Amino acid sequence: MAARMRIMDIPKQDEEQNLRCAEDLVRYMGKKFYPEIAQFRPLSGDMFGLLSQISNMVIRLRRELTVEPPKGGF
C-alpha cells in the first residue's frame, strides 16, 4: 500500500512551483473566460484558495455550456 503524501511533506521548492502553476492557471482562466471581471485577482500564496477559484470557474463554465433540452420533446 502506497503512503499518502501530506501537504506538509511537500518540499518547499515544489510547493512554490505548484503555487506558481496554480496562480498561472487562475490568471489564464480569468482572462480567457471572464474578461468582464476586471478586478479579478488570484488568491496568491493560498493553494486552497486557488483551487477553490479554479473549481468555481469550472462549475460556472459547465453551467454556461449546459444546454437545456426543449420542453415537450423535439
Buried (B, 14 or more C-beta within 10 A) or exposed (E): EEEEEEEEEBEEEEEEEBBEEBBEBBBEBBEEBEEEEEEBEBBEEBBEBBBEBBEEBEEEBEEEEEEEEEEEEE
